[in-house]
């Protein structure tokens, strides 16, 4: 996924104050305001210069105090997964966004969805909406993998963990009937049962042991074995 920002033209004297070389070296990794302030340590008002860089489109503001260099300056694509990890952590991308990435659901996802050990939160910036769902610390580390994108790594749920995370958050999932659960997957979520059968049952079993909705995950395991 590529994001581009239109660069605005400023007066020549202001252009000379922009540390293009240093900003390019920062690449596509989100950076705190302290790093940017250090680039203007010799100036009276570093924050004024940072605001100028944002207005010019050199920097993209992700949230208060967190930025990423525009791809037009860094020469690198932005990684939405890495941005999501940095916006609110500890966290990993999961749920519908991850399921879509794995090709398990056909619908387009308009929010980058993540799981965290902290409270549920939502952020919006020029790149889109980022939502976070809270889970227990015991449940959190199961089935997390490192994903590479645009030359950087970020944390993402495995297909099995993304499925379990989705089931944990959905309010109306059939918990008594495997046949109704199958209908839920195929008609409501549009997940192919054959795709379920290709998943690693051990990850789902671990989620069942540490999370809630144990009956639902137990039925998922049985459904996979049919």
C-alpha positions as CSV (number, residue, x, y, z in Angstrom):
1,X,0.0,0.0,0.0
2,X,1.5,3.3,-1.1
3,X,0.7,6.7,0.4
4,X,1.8,9.9,-1.2
5,X,1.8,13.4,0.1
6,X,1.8,16.6,-2.0
7,X,4.8,18.7,-1.2
8,X,4.1,22.4,-0.9
9,X,6.5,25.1,-2.0
10,X,8.0,27.4,0.6
11,X,10.3,30.4,0.4
12,X,14.0,29.6,-0.4
13,X,15.2,30.5,3.1
14,X,12.7,28.0,4.6
15,X,13.8,25.3,2.2
16,X,17.3,25.7,3.4
17,X,16.2,24.9,6.9
18,X,14.8,21.4,5.9
19,X,17.2,18.6,6.8
20,X,16.3,16.5,3.8
21,X,19.3,14.1,4.1
22,X,18.6,13.4,7.8
23,X,14.9,12.9,7.1
24,X,15.5,10.6,4.3
25,X,17.7,8.5,6.5
26,X,14.8,8.0,8.9
27,X,13.0,6.0,6.2
28,X,9.5,4.8,6.7
29,X,9.7,4.1,10.5
30,X,7.4,6.2,12.7
31,X,9.4,8.7,14.8
32,X,8.7,10.5,18.0
33,X,8.9,14.3,18.2
34,X,12.1,14.1,20.3
35,X,14.0,12.8,17.2
36,X,12.7,15.6,15.1
37,X,13.4,18.2,17.7
38,X,17.1,17.0,17.8
39,X,17.3,17.9,14.1
40,X,16.6,21.5,15.0
41,X,18.5,21.6,18.3
42,X,20.4,24.7,17.3
43,X,17.2,26.7,16.6
44,X,15.2,28.7,19.1
45,X,11.9,26.9,18.3
46,X,12.2,23.3,17.0
47,X,8.5,22.7,17.3
48,X,7.8,25.6,14.9
49,X,10.0,24.0,12.3
50,X,8.4,20.6,12.8
51,X,5.0,22.3,12.3
52,X,6.4,23.8,9.1
53,X,7.5,20.3,7.9
54,X,4.0,18.9,8.5
55,X,2.3,21.8,6.7
56,X,4.7,21.4,3.8
57,X,3.9,17.7,3.5
58,X,7.4,16.6,4.4
59,X,6.1,14.9,7.6
60,X,2.8,13.0,8.1
61,X,1.4,13.3,11.6
62,X,0.1,10.0,12.9
63,X,-1.0,11.3,16.3
64,X,0.3,13.9,18.8
65,X,4.0,13.5,19.0
66,X,4.3,10.8,16.4
67,X,5.2,11.3,12.8
68,X,6.5,9.5,9.7
69,X,8.5,11.0,6.8
70,X,6.6,11.4,3.5
71,X,7.4,8.7,0.9
72,X,8.2,11.5,-1.5
73,X,11.1,12.4,0.8
74,X,12.2,9.0,2.1
75,X,11.7,7.2,-1.2
76,X,10.1,4.3,0.7
77,X,6.5,3.0,0.9
78,X,4.7,3.3,4.1
79,X,3.9,0.2,6.1
80,X,0.4,0.4,7.5
81,X,1.2,-2.6,9.8
82,X,4.2,-0.9,11.3
83,X,2.3,2.3,11.8
84,X,-0.4,0.5,13.6
85,X,2.1,-1.2,15.9
86,X,3.6,2.2,16.7
87,X,0.4,4.1,17.1
88,X,-0.7,2.2,20.2
89,X,1.2,-0.7,21.8
90,X,1.9,-3.3,22.6
91,X,-0.2,-4.4,19.7
92,X,-0.4,-6.5,16.6
93,X,-2.6,-6.2,13.5
94,X,-5.3,-8.8,13.4
95,X,-9.1,-9.3,13.2
96,X,-10.8,-8.4,9.9
97,X,-7.7,-6.5,8.5
98,X,-5.5,-9.6,8.9
99,X,-8.1,-12.0,7.6
100,X,-8.5,-9.9,4.5
101,X,-4.7,-9.8,4.1
102,X,-4.6,-13.6,4.2
103,X,-7.4,-13.8,1.6
104,X,-9.8,-15.5,4.1
105,X,-12.6,-12.9,3.7
106,X,-13.5,-11.2,0.4
107,X,-14.8,-7.8,1.7
108,X,-12.7,-4.7,1.7
109,X,-11.7,-3.6,5.2
110,X,-11.7,0.2,5.8
111,X,-10.1,0.2,9.3
112,X,-6.7,-1.2,10.3
113,X,-7.7,-3.5,13.2
114,X,-5.3,-4.5,15.9
115,X,-5.3,-6.3,19.3
116,X,-3.6,-4.8,22.4
117,X,-3.2,-5.5,26.1
118,X,-4.4,-2.0,26.8
119,X,-7.8,-0.4,26.6
120,X,-9.8,-0.3,23.4
121,X,-8.9,2.8,21.4
122,X,-9.4,4.4,18.0
123,X,-7.2,6.8,16.0
124,X,-7.8,8.7,12.8
125,X,-5.2,10.4,10.7
126,X,-4.6,11.3,7.1
127,X,-3.8,7.6,6.4
128,X,-7.1,6.2,7.7
129,X,-8.7,4.7,10.8
130,X,-6.8,2.5,13.3
131,X,-8.8,0.5,15.9
132,X,-7.6,-1.5,18.8
133,X,-9.3,-4.2,20.9
134,X,-8.1,-5.1,24.3
135,X,-7.4,-8.7,25.4
136,X,-5.8,-10.3,28.5
137,X,-2.0,-10.5,28.8
138,X,-2.1,-14.3,28.8
139,X,-4.0,-14.5,25.6
140,X,-2.1,-11.7,23.8
141,X,1.2,-13.4,22.7
142,X,-0.4,-16.6,21.2
143,X,0.0,-17.0,17.5
144,X,1.8,-13.7,16.7
145,X,4.2,-13.7,13.7
146,X,6.6,-11.2,12.2
147,X,5.5,-9.8,8.8
148,X,7.8,-8.1,6.4
149,X,6.4,-5.2,4.3
150,X,8.1,-2.3,2.5
151,X,11.5,-3.3,4.0
152,X,10.4,-3.2,7.6
153,X,8.9,-5.8,10.0
154,X,5.8,-5.6,12.1
155,X,3.7,-7.8,14.4
156,X,0.7,-9.5,12.8
157,X,-1.7,-12.3,13.9
158,X,-1.4,-15.7,12.3
159,X,-4.5,-16.7,10.3
160,X,-5.6,-18.9,13.3
161,X,-5.1,-16.1,15.8
162,X,-6.8,-13.5,13.6
163,X,-9.8,-15.9,13.4
164,X,-9.9,-16.4,17.2
165,X,-9.5,-12.6,17.8
166,X,-12.5,-12.0,15.5
167,X,-14.6,-14.6,17.3
168,X,-13.6,-13.1,20.7
169,X,-14.9,-9.6,19.5
170,X,-18.0,-10.6,17.6
171,X,-21.1,-10.4,19.8
172,X,-23.4,-12.8,18.1
173,X,-21.5,-16.1,17.3
174,X,-23.5,-19.4,17.6
175,X,-22.0,-21.3,20.6
176,X,-24.2,-24.4,20.8
177,X,-24.5,-25.7,17.3
178,X,-21.6,-26.6,15.0
179,X,-24.0,-26.5,12.0
180,X,-25.0,-22.9,12.9
181,X,-21.4,-22.0,13.4
182,X,-20.6,-23.3,9.9
183,X,-23.4,-21.1,8.5
184,X,-22.0,-18.2,10.4
185,X,-18.5,-18.7,8.9
186,X,-19.8,-19.2,5.3
187,X,-22.7,-16.8,5.1
188,X,-22.0,-14.1,7.7
189,X,-18.2,-14.0,7.5
190,X,-17.9,-15.6,4.1
191,X,-15.0,-17.8,5.3
192,X,-14.6,-21.1,3.4
193,X,-14.8,-24.1,5.7
194,X,-12.0,-25.7,3.7
195,X,-9.8,-22.8,4.6
196,X,-10.5,-23.5,8.3
197,X,-9.4,-27.1,7.8
198,X,-6.0,-25.9,6.6
199,X,-5.3,-24.0,9.9
200,X,-3.1,-25.0,12.8
201,X,-5.5,-26.4,15.5
202,X,-2.9,-26.0,18.2
203,X,-3.0,-22.2,18.0
204,X,-6.8,-22.3,18.3
205,X,-6.5,-24.7,21.2
206,X,-4.1,-22.4,23.0
207,X,-6.5,-19.5,22.5
208,X,-9.4,-21.6,23.9
209,X,-7.4,-22.4,27.0
210,X,-6.5,-18.7,27.8
211,X,-9.3,-16.7,26.3
212,X,-13.1,-16.6,26.7
213,X,-15.8,-18.1,24.4
214,X,-14.3,-21.6,25.0
215,X,-17.4,-23.4,23.7
216,X,-17.2,-21.5,20.4
217,X,-13.5,-22.3,19.9
218,X,-14.1,-25.9,20.9
219,X,-16.8,-26.1,18.2
220,X,-14.3,-24.5,15.7
221,X,-11.9,-27.3,16.4
222,X,-14.6,-29.9,15.9
223,X,-15.7,-28.2,12.7
224,X,-12.1,-28.4,11.4
225,X,-12.0,-32.1,11.9
226,X,-15.2,-32.9,10.0
